[in-house]
């Protein structure tokens, strides 16, 4: 199977970014639709980084540098949360 490491990194960082966003800026809708929209939007901002993997293998410890660095992913998730908050589709 083919895995996008950017997606794993985004899902890994997402809870932390969400918490930080809520503390700094305010409440965010966390319904499934909004969460999916944020993940999808973030992945559109970030360059994909695909790897082939055995089916069922769990990829952990993604190398953030390969996908722009942790700070870049953090920033893009924040940006996506803001966009989705302003135009919720739920
Ligand atoms: Zn929502």
PDB file of the backbone (N, CA, C, O) and the ligand in Angstrom, with CONECT records:
HET     ZN  A 101       1
ATOM      1  N   UNK A   1       0.828  -1.189   0.000  1.00  0.00           N
ATOM      2  CA  UNK A   1       0.000   0.000   0.000  1.00  0.00           C
ATOM      3  C   UNK A   1       0.874   1.256   0.000  1.00  0.00           C
ATOM      4  O   UNK A   1       2.050   1.219   0.364  1.00  0.00           O
ATOM      5  N   UNK A   2       0.278   2.341  -0.409  1.00  0.00           N
ATOM      6  CA  UNK A   2       1.019   3.604  -0.466  1.00  0.00           C
ATOM      7  C   UNK A   2       0.483   4.542   0.620  1.00  0.00           C
ATOM      8  O   UNK A   2      -0.724   4.716   0.787  1.00  0.00           O
ATOM      9  N   UNK A   3       1.398   5.118   1.324  1.00  0.00           N
ATOM     10  CA  UNK A   3       1.025   5.981   2.449  1.00  0.00           C
ATOM     11  C   UNK A   3       1.592   7.385   2.223  1.00  0.00           C
ATOM     12  O   UNK A   3       2.723   7.537   1.762  1.00  0.00           O
ATOM     13  N   UNK A   4       0.821   8.379   2.540  1.00  0.00           N
ATOM     14  CA  UNK A   4       1.304   9.754   2.487  1.00  0.00           C
ATOM     15  C   UNK A   4       1.786  10.150   3.887  1.00  0.00           C
ATOM     16  O   UNK A   4       0.990  10.320   4.811  1.00  0.00           O
ATOM     17  N   UNK A   5       3.097  10.290   4.017  1.00  0.00           N
ATOM     18  CA  UNK A   5       3.675  10.628   5.335  1.00  0.00           C
ATOM     19  C   UNK A   5       3.166  11.969   5.846  1.00  0.00           C
ATOM     20  O   UNK A   5       3.080  12.191   7.054  1.00  0.00           O
ATOM     21  N   UNK A   6       2.832  12.855   4.925  1.00  0.00           N
ATOM     22  CA  UNK A   6       2.308  14.160   5.345  1.00  0.00           C
ATOM     23  C   UNK A   6       1.009  13.959   6.121  1.00  0.00           C
ATOM     24  O   UNK A   6       0.758  14.650   7.108  1.00  0.00           O
ATOM     25  N   UNK A   7       0.195  13.024   5.681  1.00  0.00           N
ATOM     26  CA  UNK A   7      -1.081  12.769   6.362  1.00  0.00           C
ATOM     27  C   UNK A   7      -0.845  12.226   7.775  1.00  0.00           C
ATOM     28  O   UNK A   7      -1.516  12.622   8.727  1.00  0.00           O
ATOM     29  N   UNK A   8       0.109  11.324   7.886  1.00  0.00           N
ATOM     30  CA  UNK A   8       0.408  10.770   9.210  1.00  0.00           C
ATOM     31  C   UNK A   8       0.908  11.869  10.140  1.00  0.00           C
ATOM     32  O   UNK A   8       0.517  11.942  11.305  1.00  0.00           O
ATOM     33  N   UNK A   9       1.782  12.723   9.603  1.00  0.00           N
ATOM     34  CA  UNK A   9       2.331  13.816  10.411  1.00  0.00           C
ATOM     35  C   UNK A   9       1.231  14.771  10.851  1.00  0.00           C
ATOM     36  O   UNK A   9       1.207  15.220  11.998  1.00  0.00           O
ATOM     37  N   UNK A  10       0.314  15.081   9.927  1.00  0.00           N
ATOM     38  CA  UNK A  10      -0.775  16.014  10.239  1.00  0.00           C
ATOM     39  C   UNK A  10      -1.677  15.416  11.318  1.00  0.00           C
ATOM     40  O   UNK A  10      -2.054  16.099  12.270  1.00  0.00           O
ATOM     41  N   UNK A  11      -2.019  14.141  11.164  1.00  0.00           N
ATOM     42  CA  UNK A  11      -2.891  13.503  12.159  1.00  0.00           C
ATOM     43  C   UNK A  11      -2.201  13.408  13.512  1.00  0.00           C
ATOM     44  O   UNK A  11      -2.846  13.496  14.558  1.00  0.00           O
ATOM     45  N   UNK A  12      -0.878  13.228  13.482  1.00  0.00           N
ATOM     46  CA  UNK A  12      -0.102  13.120  14.710  1.00  0.00           C
ATOM     47  C   UNK A  12      -0.061  14.462  15.451  1.00  0.00           C
ATOM     48  O   UNK A  12      -0.209  14.509  16.673  1.00  0.00           O
ATOM     49  N   UNK A  13       0.139  15.532  14.712  1.00  0.00           N
ATOM     50  CA  UNK A  13       0.270  16.859  15.322  1.00  0.00           C
ATOM     51  C   UNK A  13      -1.070  17.513  15.624  1.00  0.00           C
ATOM     52  O   UNK A  13      -1.162  18.409  16.463  1.00  0.00           O
ATOM     53  N   UNK A  14      -2.103  17.055  14.934  1.00  0.00           N
ATOM     54  CA  UNK A  14      -3.392  17.733  14.994  1.00  0.00           C
ATOM     55  C   UNK A  14      -3.934  17.996  16.407  1.00  0.00           C
ATOM     56  O   UNK A  14      -4.331  19.125  16.697  1.00  0.00           O
ATOM     57  N   UNK A  15      -3.962  16.978  17.303  1.00  0.00           N
ATOM     58  CA  UNK A  15      -4.526  17.231  18.641  1.00  0.00           C
ATOM     59  C   UNK A  15      -3.794  18.350  19.375  1.00  0.00           C
ATOM     60  O   UNK A  15      -4.410  19.167  20.060  1.00  0.00           O
ATOM     61  N   UNK A  16      -2.476  18.376  19.224  1.00  0.00           N
ATOM     62  CA  UNK A  16      -1.648  19.391  19.881  1.00  0.00           C
ATOM     63  C   UNK A  16      -1.951  20.789  19.321  1.00  0.00           C
ATOM     64  O   UNK A  16      -2.078  21.755  20.073  1.00  0.00           O
ATOM     65  N   UNK A  17      -2.062  20.879  18.000  1.00  0.00           N
ATOM     66  CA  UNK A  17      -2.332  22.172  17.364  1.00  0.00           C
ATOM     67  C   UNK A  17      -3.722  22.661  17.762  1.00  0.00           C
ATOM     68  O   UNK A  17      -3.910  23.840  18.062  1.00  0.00           O
ATOM     69  N   UNK A  18      -4.685  21.755  17.763  1.00  0.00           N
ATOM     70  CA  UNK A  18      -6.064  22.104  18.111  1.00  0.00           C
ATOM     71  C   UNK A  18      -6.117  22.679  19.527  1.00  0.00           C
ATOM     72  O   UNK A  18      -6.770  23.693  19.772  1.00  0.00           O
ATOM     73  N   UNK A  19      -5.420  22.019  20.455  1.00  0.00           N
ATOM     74  CA  UNK A  19      -5.399  22.455  21.841  1.00  0.00           C
ATOM     75  C   UNK A  19      -4.785  23.855  21.942  1.00  0.00           C
ATOM     76  O   UNK A  19      -5.316  24.733  22.622  1.00  0.00           O
ATOM     77  N   UNK A  20      -3.680  24.041  21.267  1.00  0.00           N
ATOM     78  CA  UNK A  20      -2.988  25.323  21.305  1.00  0.00           C
ATOM     79  C   UNK A  20      -3.846  26.422  20.666  1.00  0.00           C
ATOM     80  O   UNK A  20      -3.895  27.548  21.162  1.00  0.00           O
ATOM     81  N   UNK A  21      -4.515  26.083  19.571  1.00  0.00           N
ATOM     82  CA  UNK A  21      -5.383  27.051  18.886  1.00  0.00           C
ATOM     83  C   UNK A  21      -6.526  27.482  19.809  1.00  0.00           C
ATOM     84  O   UNK A  21      -6.855  28.665  19.904  1.00  0.00           O
ATOM     85  N   UNK A  22      -7.128  26.491  20.491  1.00  0.00           N
ATOM     86  CA  UNK A  22      -8.261  26.781  21.384  1.00  0.00           C
ATOM     87  C   UNK A  22      -7.832  27.639  22.567  1.00  0.00           C
ATOM     88  O   UNK A  22      -8.595  28.480  23.043  1.00  0.00           O
ATOM     89  N   UNK A  23      -6.605  27.423  23.040  1.00  0.00           N
ATOM     90  CA  UNK A  23      -6.108  28.221  24.171  1.00  0.00           C
ATOM     91  C   UNK A  23      -5.804  29.644  23.739  1.00  0.00           C
ATOM     92  O   UNK A  23      -6.073  30.594  24.475  1.00  0.00           O
ATOM     93  N   UNK A  24      -5.242  29.790  22.547  1.00  0.00           N
ATOM     94  CA  UNK A  24      -4.795  31.111  22.107  1.00  0.00           C
ATOM     95  C   UNK A  24      -5.918  31.916  21.458  1.00  0.00           C
ATOM     96  O   UNK A  24      -6.015  33.126  21.663  1.00  0.00           O
ATOM     97  N   UNK A  25      -6.761  31.251  20.678  1.00  0.00           N
ATOM     98  CA  UNK A  25      -7.713  31.982  19.847  1.00  0.00           C
ATOM     99  C   UNK A  25      -9.166  31.806  20.277  1.00  0.00           C
ATOM    100  O   UNK A  25      -9.933  32.769  20.294  1.00  0.00           O
ATOM    101  N   UNK A  26      -9.540  30.591  20.618  1.00  0.00           N
ATOM    102  CA  UNK A  26     -10.912  30.390  21.065  1.00  0.00           C
ATOM    103  C   UNK A  26     -11.451  29.033  20.658  1.00  0.00           C
ATOM    104  O   UNK A  26     -10.746  28.238  20.037  1.00  0.00           O
ATOM    105  N   UNK A  27     -12.703  28.770  21.007  1.00  0.00           N
ATOM    106  CA  UNK A  27     -13.279  27.456  20.737  1.00  0.00           C
ATOM    107  C   UNK A  27     -13.389  27.164  19.239  1.00  0.00           C
ATOM    108  O   UNK A  27     -13.600  28.060  18.422  1.00  0.00           O
ATOM    109  N   UNK A  28     -13.242  25.903  18.916  1.00  0.00           N
ATOM    110  CA  UNK A  28     -13.300  25.440  17.532  1.00  0.00           C
ATOM    111  C   UNK A  28     -14.293  24.290  17.482  1.00  0.00           C
ATOM    112  O   UNK A  28     -14.320  23.456  18.387  1.00  0.00           O
ATOM    113  N   UNK A  29     -15.106  24.236  16.436  1.00  0.00           N
ATOM    114  CA  UNK A  29     -16.029  23.112  16.294  1.00  0.00           C
ATOM    115  C   UNK A  29     -15.230  21.847  16.015  1.00  0.00           C
ATOM    116  O   UNK A  29     -14.358  21.827  15.147  1.00  0.00           O
ATOM    117  N   UNK A  30     -15.543  20.784  16.768  1.00  0.00           N
ATOM    118  CA  UNK A  30     -14.793  19.542  16.576  1.00  0.00           C
ATOM    119  C   UNK A  30     -15.699  18.421  16.085  1.00  0.00           C
ATOM    120  O   UNK A  30     -15.456  17.253  16.386  1.00  0.00           O
ATOM    121  N   UNK A  31     -16.752  18.769  15.326  1.00  0.00           N
ATOM    122  CA  UNK A  31     -17.569  17.709  14.732  1.00  0.00           C
ATOM    123  C   UNK A  31     -16.735  17.024  13.655  1.00  0.00           C
ATOM    124  O   UNK A  31     -15.775  17.603  13.147  1.00  0.00           O
ATOM    125  N   UNK A  32     -17.098  15.801  13.308  1.00  0.00           N
ATOM    126  CA  UNK A  32     -16.293  15.018  12.366  1.00  0.00           C
ATOM    127  C   UNK A  32     -16.101  15.740  11.040  1.00  0.00           C
ATOM    128  O   UNK A  32     -15.024  15.689  10.445  1.00  0.00           O
ATOM    129  N   UNK A  33     -17.150  16.410  10.584  1.00  0.00           N
ATOM    130  CA  UNK A  33     -17.086  17.110   9.298  1.00  0.00           C
ATOM    131  C   UNK A  33     -16.019  18.210   9.313  1.00  0.00           C
ATOM    132  O   UNK A  33     -15.232  18.340   8.375  1.00  0.00           O
ATOM    133  N   UNK A  34     -16.007  18.990  10.382  1.00  0.00           N
ATOM    134  CA  UNK A  34     -15.027  20.076  10.482  1.00  0.00           C
ATOM    135  C   UNK A  34     -13.611  19.519  10.631  1.00  0.00           C
ATOM    136  O   UNK A  34     -12.672  20.037  10.028  1.00  0.00           O
ATOM    137  N   UNK A  35     -13.459  18.459  11.440  1.00  0.00           N
ATOM    138  CA  UNK A  35     -12.129  17.871  11.616  1.00  0.00           C
ATOM    139  C   UNK A  35     -11.606  17.333  10.293  1.00  0.00           C
ATOM    140  O   UNK A  35     -10.440  17.528   9.950  1.00  0.00           O
ATOM    141  N   UNK A  36     -12.482  16.651   9.550  1.00  0.00           N
ATOM    142  CA  UNK A  36     -12.069  16.107   8.241  1.00  0.00           C
ATOM    143  C   UNK A  36     -11.711  17.236   7.281  1.00  0.00           C
ATOM    144  O   UNK A  36     -10.752  17.133   6.516  1.00  0.00           O
ATOM    145  N   UNK A  37     -12.487  18.308   7.329  1.00  0.00           N
ATOM    146  CA  UNK A  37     -12.204  19.455   6.461  1.00  0.00           C
ATOM    147  C   UNK A  37     -10.833  20.057   6.777  1.00  0.00           C
ATOM    148  O   UNK A  37     -10.081  20.421   5.874  1.00  0.00           O
ATOM    149  N   UNK A  38     -10.523  20.154   8.065  1.00  0.00           N
ATOM    150  CA  UNK A  38      -9.230  20.733   8.467  1.00  0.00           C
ATOM    151  C   UNK A  38      -8.081  19.845   7.980  1.00  0.00           C
ATOM    152  O   UNK A  38      -7.092  20.340   7.441  1.00  0.00           O
ATOM    153  N   UNK A  39      -8.220  18.526   8.176  1.00  0.00           N
ATOM    154  CA  UNK A  39      -7.164  17.599   7.741  1.00  0.00           C
ATOM    155  C   UNK A  39      -7.000  17.683   6.215  1.00  0.00           C
ATOM    156  O   UNK A  39      -5.879  17.759   5.712  1.00  0.00           O
ATOM    157  N   UNK A  40      -8.116  17.669   5.487  1.00  0.00           N
ATOM    158  CA  UNK A  40      -8.061  17.704   4.022  1.00  0.00           C
ATOM    159  C   UNK A  40      -7.416  18.997   3.531  1.00  0.00           C
ATOM    160  O   UNK A  40      -6.581  18.989   2.627  1.00  0.00           O
ATOM    161  N   UNK A  41      -7.818  20.095   4.140  1.00  0.00           N
ATOM    162  CA  UNK A  41      -7.289  21.399   3.728  1.00  0.00           C
ATOM    163  C   UNK A  41      -5.784  21.479   4.006  1.00  0.00           C
ATOM    164  O   UNK A  41      -5.012  21.942   3.166  1.00  0.00           O
ATOM    165  N   UNK A  42      -5.387  21.027   5.178  1.00  0.00           N
ATOM    166  CA  UNK A  42      -3.959  21.052   5.534  1.00  0.00           C
ATOM    167  C   UNK A  42      -3.156  20.231   4.528  1.00  0.00           C
ATOM    168  O   UNK A  42      -2.079  20.643   4.098  1.00  0.00           O
ATOM    169  N   UNK A  43      -3.688  19.070   4.159  1.00  0.00           N
ATOM    170  CA  UNK A  43      -2.968  18.208   3.218  1.00  0.00           C
ATOM    171  C   UNK A  43      -2.884  18.839   1.836  1.00  0.00           C
ATOM    172  O   UNK A  43      -1.956  18.549   1.081  1.00  0.00           O
ATOM    173  N   UNK A  44      -3.823  19.684   1.499  1.00  0.00           N
ATOM    174  CA  UNK A  44      -3.742  20.401   0.227  1.00  0.00           C
ATOM    175  C   UNK A  44      -2.661  21.473   0.255  1.00  0.00           C
ATOM    176  O   UNK A  44      -2.100  21.827  -0.782  1.00  0.00           O
ATOM    177  N   UNK A  45      -2.370  21.989   1.449  1.00  0.00           N
ATOM    178  CA  UNK A  45      -1.339  23.024   1.572  1.00  0.00           C
ATOM    179  C   UNK A  45       0.069  22.427   1.547  1.00  0.00           C
ATOM    180  O   UNK A  45       1.016  23.051   1.068  1.00  0.00           O
ATOM    181  N   UNK A  46       0.186  21.194   2.079  1.00  0.00           N
ATOM    182  CA  UNK A  46       1.511  20.600   2.249  1.00  0.00           C
ATOM    183  C   UNK A  46       1.881  19.718   1.058  1.00  0.00           C
ATOM    184  O   UNK A  46       1.015  19.065   0.476  1.00  0.00           O
ATOM    185  N   UNK A  47       3.156  19.695   0.697  1.00  0.00           N
ATOM    186  CA  UNK A  47       3.556  18.774  -0.367  1.00  0.00           C
ATOM    187  C   UNK A  47       3.429  17.328   0.127  1.00  0.00           C
ATOM    188  O   UNK A  47       3.843  17.035   1.249  1.00  0.00           O
ATOM    189  N   UNK A  48       2.875  16.428  -0.670  1.00  0.00           N
ATOM    190  CA  UNK A  48       2.765  15.036  -0.228  1.00  0.00           C
ATOM    191  C   UNK A  48       4.133  14.364  -0.184  1.00  0.00           C
ATOM    192  O   UNK A  48       5.048  14.752  -0.910  1.00  0.00           O
ATOM    193  N   UNK A  49       4.264  13.364   0.664  1.00  0.00           N
ATOM    194  CA  UNK A  49       5.508  12.587   0.708  1.00  0.00           C
ATOM    195  C   UNK A  49       5.117  11.128   0.837  1.00  0.00           C
ATOM    196  O   UNK A  49       4.834  10.634   1.929  1.00  0.00           O
ATOM    197  N   UNK A  50       5.107  10.451  -0.299  1.00  0.00           N
ATOM    198  CA  UNK A  50       4.594   9.080  -0.318  1.00  0.00           C
ATOM    199  C   UNK A  50       5.683   8.057  -0.040  1.00  0.00           C
ATOM    200  O   UNK A  50       6.830   8.208  -0.461  1.00  0.00           O
ATOM    201  N   UNK A  51       5.296   7.020   0.675  1.00  0.00           N
ATOM    202  CA  UNK A  51       6.176   5.867   0.847  1.00  0.00           C
ATOM    203  C   UNK A  51       5.347   4.605   0.633  1.00  0.00           C
ATOM    204  O   UNK A  51       4.146   4.577   0.904  1.00  0.00           O
ATOM    205  N   UNK A  52       6.013   3.562   0.141  1.00  0.00           N
ATOM    206  CA  UNK A  52       5.352   2.274   0.005  1.00  0.00           C
ATOM    207  C   UNK A  52       5.558   1.519   1.303  1.00  0.00           C
ATOM    208  O   UNK A  52       6.613   1.605   1.931  1.00  0.00           O
ATOM    209  N   UNK A  53       4.540   0.784   1.691  1.00  0.00           N
ATOM    210  CA  UNK A  53       4.621   0.087   2.972  1.00  0.00           C
ATOM    211  C   UNK A  53       3.847  -1.212   2.900  1.00  0.00           C
ATOM    212  O   UNK A  53       2.896  -1.343   2.130  1.00  0.00           O
ATOM    213  N   UNK A  54       4.270  -2.179   3.719  1.00  0.00           N
ATOM    214  CA  UNK A  54       3.505  -3.411   3.828  1.00  0.00           C
ATOM    215  C   UNK A  54       2.146  -3.079   4.412  1.00  0.00           C
ATOM    216  O   UNK A  54       2.017  -2.240   5.304  1.00  0.00           O
ATOM    217  N   UNK A  55       1.137  -3.758   3.888  1.00  0.00           N
ATOM    218  CA  UNK A  55      -0.202  -3.514   4.410  1.00  0.00           C
ATOM    219  C   UNK A  55      -0.246  -3.828   5.910  1.00  0.00           C
ATOM    220  O   UNK A  55       0.231  -4.873   6.353  1.00  0.00           O
ATOM    221  N   UNK A  56      -0.816  -2.920   6.664  1.00  0.00           N
ATOM    222  CA  UNK A  56      -0.956  -3.164   8.095  1.00  0.00           C
ATOM    223  C   UNK A  56       0.184  -2.613   8.925  1.00  0.00           C
ATOM    224  O   UNK A  56       0.087  -2.543  10.150  1.00  0.00           O
ATOM    225  N   UNK A  57       1.259  -2.224   8.269  1.00  0.00           N
ATOM    226  CA  UNK A  57       2.377  -1.648   9.013  1.00  0.00           C
ATOM    227  C   UNK A  57       1.968  -0.282   9.536  1.00  0.00           C
ATOM    228  O   UNK A  57       1.408   0.537   8.808  1.00  0.00           O
ATOM    229  N   UNK A  58       2.254  -0.053  10.791  1.00  0.00           N
ATOM    230  CA  UNK A  58       1.930   1.260  11.341  1.00  0.00           C
ATOM    231  C   UNK A  58       3.189   2.114  11.295  1.00  0.00           C
ATOM    232  O   UNK A  58       4.229   1.768  11.857  1.00  0.00           O
ATOM    233  N   UNK A  59       3.057   3.238  10.606  1.00  0.00           N
ATOM    234  CA  UNK A  59       4.200   4.136  10.497  1.00  0.00           C
ATOM    235  C   UNK A  59       4.185   5.082  11.692  1.00  0.00           C
ATOM    236  O   UNK A  59       3.196   5.771  11.943  1.00  0.00           O
ATOM    237  N   UNK A  60       5.279   5.104  12.411  1.00  0.00           N
ATOM    238  CA  UNK A  60       5.369   6.040  13.532  1.00  0.00           C
ATOM    239  C   UNK A  60       6.670   6.817  13.397  1.00  0.00           C
ATOM    240  O   UNK A  60       7.569   6.426  12.653  1.00  0.00           O
ATOM    241  N   UNK A  61       6.756   7.895  14.109  1.00  0.00           N
ATOM    242  CA  UNK A  61       7.974   8.690  14.089  1.00  0.00           C
ATOM    243  C   UNK A  61       8.300   9.220  12.709  1.00  0.00           C
ATOM    244  O   UNK A  61       9.406   9.029  12.202  1.00  0.00           O
ATOM    245  N   UNK A  62       7.338   9.884  12.109  1.00  0.00           N
ATOM    246  CA  UNK A  62       7.531  10.472  10.791  1.00  0.00           C
ATOM    247  C   UNK A  62       8.656  11.513  10.850  1.00  0.00           C
ATOM    248  O   UNK A  62       8.773  12.271  11.813  1.00  0.00           O
ATOM    249  N   UNK A  63       9.461  11.530   9.816  1.00  0.00           N
ATOM    250  CA  UNK A  63      10.527  12.525   9.724  1.00  0.00           C
ATOM    251  C   UNK A  63       9.920  13.837   9.219  1.00  0.00           C
ATOM    252  O   UNK A  63       9.673  14.006   8.025  1.00  0.00           O
ATOM    253  N   UNK A  64       9.693  14.743  10.140  1.00  0.00           N
ATOM    254  CA  UNK A  64       9.007  15.996   9.787  1.00  0.00           C
ATOM    255  C   UNK A  64       9.796  16.820   8.777  1.00  0.00           C
ATOM    256  O   UNK A  64       9.218  17.569   7.989  1.00  0.00           O
ATOM    257  N   UNK A  65      11.114  16.679   8.804  1.00  0.00           N
ATOM    258  CA  UNK A  65      11.941  17.468   7.895  1.00  0.00           C
ATOM    259  C   UNK A  65      11.619  17.158   6.434  1.00  0.00           C
ATOM    260  O   UNK A  65      11.733  18.027   5.570  1.00  0.00           O
ATOM    261  N   UNK A  66      11.220  15.928   6.166  1.00  0.00           N
ATOM    262  CA  UNK A  66      10.921  15.538   4.788  1.00  0.00           C
ATOM    263  C   UNK A  66       9.664  16.207   4.258  1.00  0.00           C
ATOM    264  O   UNK A  66       9.443  16.253   3.047  1.00  0.00           O
ATOM    265  N   UNK A  67       8.857  16.714   5.144  1.00  0.00           N
ATOM    266  CA  UNK A  67       7.614  17.329   4.701  1.00  0.00           C
ATOM    267  C   UNK A  67       7.524  18.774   5.161  1.00  0.00           C
ATOM    268  O   UNK A  67       6.440  19.282   5.449  1.00  0.00           O
ATOM    269  N   UNK A  68       8.677  19.429   5.225  1.00  0.00           N
ATOM    270  CA  UNK A  68       8.679  20.867   5.465  1.00  0.00           C
ATOM    271  C   UNK A  68       8.976  21.284   6.896  1.00  0.00           C
ATOM    272  O   UNK A  68       9.116  22.474   7.178  1.00  0.00           O
ATOM    273  N   UNK A  69       9.072  20.330   7.792  1.00  0.00           N
ATOM    274  CA  UNK A  69       9.381  20.665   9.182  1.00  0.00           C
ATOM    275  C   UNK A  69       8.139  20.787  10.036  1.00  0.00           C
ATOM    276  O   UNK A  69       7.053  21.117   9.559  1.00  0.00           O
ATOM    277  N   UNK A  70       8.332  20.513  11.306  1.00  0.00           N
ATOM    278  CA  UNK A  70       7.228  20.519  12.271  1.00  0.00           C
ATOM    279  C   UNK A  70       6.525  21.882  12.335  1.00  0.00           C
ATOM    280  O   UNK A  70       5.298  21.953  12.400  1.00  0.00           O
ATOM    281  N   UNK A  71       7.311  22.951  12.314  1.00  0.00           N
ATOM    282  CA  UNK A  71       6.741  24.291  12.416  1.00  0.00           C
ATOM    283  C   UNK A  71       5.833  24.591  11.230  1.00  0.00           C
ATOM    284  O   UNK A  71       4.764  25.181  11.386  1.00  0.00           O
ATOM    285  N   UNK A  72       6.267  24.181  10.055  1.00  0.00           N
ATOM    286  CA  UNK A  72       5.483  24.408   8.845  1.00  0.00           C
ATOM    287  C   UNK A  72       4.140  23.657   8.929  1.00  0.00           C
ATOM    288  O   UNK A  72       3.096  24.206   8.577  1.00  0.00           O
ATOM    289  N   UNK A  73       4.178  22.427   9.387  1.00  0.00           N
ATOM    290  CA  UNK A  73       2.945  21.637   9.505  1.00  0.00           C
ATOM    291  C   UNK A  73       2.025  22.293  10.549  1.00  0.00           C
ATOM    292  O   UNK A  73       0.817  22.417  10.348  1.00  0.00           O
ATOM    293  N   UNK A  74       2.627  22.701  11.652  1.00  0.00           N
ATOM    294  CA  UNK A  74       1.876  23.362  12.718  1.00  0.00           C
ATOM    295  C   UNK A  74       1.153  24.603  12.165  1.00  0.00           C
ATOM    296  O   UNK A  74      -0.038  24.807  12.401  1.00  0.00           O
ATOM    297  N   UNK A  75       1.908  25.419  11.426  1.00  0.00           N
ATOM    298  CA  UNK A  75       1.362  26.652  10.851  1.00  0.00           C
ATOM    299  C   UNK A  75       0.224  26.355   9.881  1.00  0.00           C
ATOM    300  O   UNK A  75      -0.807  27.028   9.900  1.00  0.00           O
ATOM    301  N   UNK A  76       0.409  25.355   9.041  1.00  0.00           N
ATOM    302  CA  UNK A  76      -0.613  25.042   8.041  1.00  0.00           C
ATOM    303  C   UNK A  76      -1.890  24.490   8.684  1.00  0.00           C
ATOM    304  O   UNK A  76      -2.996  24.764   8.218  1.00  0.00           O
ATOM    305  N   UNK A  77      -1.726  23.712   9.758  1.00  0.00           N
ATOM    306  CA  UNK A  77      -2.922  23.208  10.456  1.00  0.00           C
ATOM    307  C   UNK A  77      -3.688  24.391  11.064  1.00  0.00           C
ATOM    308  O   UNK A  77      -4.914  24.450  10.979  1.00  0.00           O
ATOM    309  N   UNK A  78      -2.958  25.328  11.675  1.00  0.00           N
ATOM    310  CA  UNK A  78      -3.597  26.519  12.260  1.00  0.00           C
ATOM    311  C   UNK A  78      -4.366  27.282  11.185  1.00  0.00           C
ATOM    312  O   UNK A  78      -5.498  27.719  11.394  1.00  0.00           O
ATOM    313  N   UNK A  79      -3.729  27.425  10.044  1.00  0.00           N
ATOM    314  CA  UNK A  79      -4.353  28.146   8.936  1.00  0.00           C
ATOM    315  C   UNK A  79      -5.646  27.429   8.503  1.00  0.00           C
ATOM    316  O   UNK A  79      -6.675  28.068   8.284  1.00  0.00           O
ATOM    317  N   UNK A  80      -5.575  26.125   8.387  1.00  0.00           N
ATOM    318  CA  UNK A  80      -6.747  25.346   7.975  1.00  0.00           C
ATOM    319  C   UNK A  80      -7.870  25.444   9.013  1.00  0.00           C
ATOM    320  O   UNK A  80      -9.043  25.541   8.654  1.00  0.00           O
ATOM    321  N   UNK A  81      -7.507  25.418  10.298  1.00  0.00           N
ATOM    322  CA  UNK A  81      -8.525  25.532  11.352  1.00  0.00           C
ATOM    323  C   UNK A  81      -9.245  26.872  11.210  1.00  0.00           C
ATOM    324  O   UNK A  81     -10.467  26.944  11.340  1.00  0.00           O
ATOM    325  N   UNK A  82      -8.476  27.935  10.941  1.00  0.00           N
ATOM    326  CA  UNK A  82      -9.074  29.263  10.800  1.00  0.00           C
ATOM    327  C   UNK A  82     -10.027  29.304   9.604  1.00  0.00           C
ATOM    328  O   UNK A  82     -11.142  29.814   9.709  1.00  0.00           O
ATOM    329  N   UNK A  83      -9.582  28.766   8.476  1.00  0.00           N
ATOM    330  CA  UNK A  83     -10.415  28.773   7.267  1.00  0.00           C
ATOM    331  C   UNK A  83     -11.717  28.000   7.503  1.00  0.00           C
ATOM    332  O   UNK A  83     -12.799  28.462   7.141  1.00  0.00           O
ATOM    333  N   UNK A  84     -11.596  26.813   8.118  1.00  0.00           N
ATOM    334  CA  UNK A  84     -12.791  25.988   8.351  1.00  0.00           C
ATOM    335  C   UNK A  84     -13.716  26.646   9.387  1.00  0.00           C
ATOM    336  O   UNK A  84     -14.939  26.589   9.252  1.00  0.00           O
ATOM    337  N   UNK A  85     -13.135  27.268  10.415  1.00  0.00           N
ATOM    338  CA  UNK A  85     -13.948  27.951  11.421  1.00  0.00           C
ATOM    339  C   UNK A  85     -14.755  29.095  10.817  1.00  0.00           C
ATOM    340  O   UNK A  85     -15.889  29.358  11.217  1.00  0.00           O
ATOM    341  N   UNK A  86     -14.145  29.764   9.848  1.00  0.00           N
ATOM    342  CA  UNK A  86     -14.829  30.902   9.223  1.00  0.00           C
ATOM    343  C   UNK A  86     -15.902  30.443   8.226  1.00  0.00           C
ATOM    344  O   UNK A  86     -16.879  31.151   7.985  1.00  0.00           O
ATOM    345  N   UNK A  87     -15.706  29.249   7.650  1.00  0.00           N
ATOM    346  CA  UNK A  87     -16.673  28.736   6.675  1.00  0.00           C
ATOM    347  C   UNK A  87     -17.038  27.289   6.971  1.00  0.00           C
ATOM    348  O   UNK A  87     -16.751  26.400   6.169  1.00  0.00           O
ATOM    349  N   UNK A  88     -17.677  27.043   8.130  1.00  0.00           N
ATOM    350  CA  UNK A  88     -18.001  25.657   8.473  1.00  0.00           C
ATOM    351  C   UNK A  88     -19.006  25.060   7.498  1.00  0.00           C
ATOM    352  O   UNK A  88     -19.914  25.756   7.043  1.00  0.00           O
ATOM    353  N   UNK A  89     -18.855  23.774   7.170  1.00  0.00           N
ATOM    354  CA  UNK A  89     -19.755  23.131   6.216  1.00  0.00           C
ATOM    355  C   UNK A  89     -20.623  22.074   6.884  1.00  0.00           C
ATOM    356  O   UNK A  89     -21.250  21.261   6.204  1.00  0.00           O
ATOM    357  N   UNK A  90     -20.662  22.083   8.233  1.00  0.00           N
ATOM    358  CA  UNK A  90     -21.471  21.094   8.956  1.00  0.00           C
ATOM    359  C   UNK A  90     -22.942  21.536   8.969  1.00  0.00           C
ATOM    360  O   UNK A  90     -23.791  20.842   9.528  1.00  0.00           O
TER     361      UNK A  90
HETATM  362 ZN    ZN A 101     -18.466  21.397  12.780  1.00  0.00          ZN
END
